[in-house]
Amino acid sequence: MNRIYYFLTFIAFLFCLSSCELDNYSGPDVAVSGEILDQDGVPLQLEPGSSNMRIKLEELTWVKSGSTASVTPQYLNVKMDGSYVNKKLFSGKYKMTPVEGAFYPYAAAGDTVELNGSTIKNFTVVPYLQVSWVAEPTVDNSNYIVASVKFKRNTIAGVTAPNLNNARFCISTTQYVGNNNYDSQLISGTVTVTNSQEGQTLSFKTSRAVKYLHTTYYVRVGICCSDTYKKYNYTTVKTVVVP
């Protein structure tokens, strides 16, 4: 009986050795980076964090021609200044598509990119709106932060432009300011915006006076349309120093 036990134990030991070979497959060491640009070549102004737009990444290396196999995508995050970078990818052929942003849908076919070493890949999209400063933010005599902007709607032939939805005055004591990061004590909510207000001056004012003196505030305005994602098109970020 003991001999059988030892024999089975020895067989199990040999099986474990044969199934524990060293994994010598190279790790992900390919980098891709770039910018999301508007139709004028200007980097897109975005909000911080995971609620931002993303780049959909689908590896096509193992997909044979004519195959109907589905590919599970991964997503790359994009920074506030419209740039992105990922240094942990495997080399190969990928389909890359900007998605979930405040811009007209990118071509469904995406862009096919060969990633090997370090690759720079920029994307050009057409944002729904161009939001620009009319009067840059400042502090008035009563210690309220005030500013004004205007917007221009972009169009694409044959594509219906989404209607305007709302605008938000965004203020924070950090540079990471946006619809998902603002001082709710200074901002009471969103303001309804309509298509007819294109080109008009939209004025904003904090709902209360700022209470922290000698403080730098980061300010921007975002305006969103009524599309699927309701993401915001933004002005650049400006700073206001409360004396």
Buried (B, 14 or more C-beta within 10 A) or exposed (E): EEEEEEEEEEEEEEEEEEEEEEEEEEEEEBBBBBBBBBBEEEBBBBBBEEBBBBBBBBBBEEBEEEEEEEBEBBEBBBBBBBBBBBEEBBBBBBBBBBBBBBBBBBEEEBBEBEBBEEBEBBBBBBBBBBBEBEEBBEBEEEBBBBBBBBBEBBEEEEEEBBEBBBBBBBBBEEEEBBBBBBBEEBBEEBBEBEEEBEEEEBEBBBEBEBEEEEEEBBBBBBBBBEBEBEBBBBBBBBEBEBE
